[in-house]
Amino acid sequence: MKLLDTLQEKYNLKNDAAISKALEVAPPVISRIRNGKASVSADIMIRIHETFGMPIADIKALCA
């Protein structure tokens, strides 16, 4: 998933566990997004925006 790959690369996050810790969500949430079993919810988009300062428009573009 392009969004998660971008977060990992841009913010030097080692793996999905580090992403889940940074966003303060359970690791299975990130795993379901990574594996295409769940979409990126508005709550996750807001968490990414608040945590990393990434614009919502950029987050949405990376989800497409």
Secondary structure, DSSP 8 states (H G I E B T S, - for coil): -HHHHHHHHHTT--SHHHHHHHHT--HHHHHHHHTTSS---HHHHHHHHHHH---HHHHHHHH-
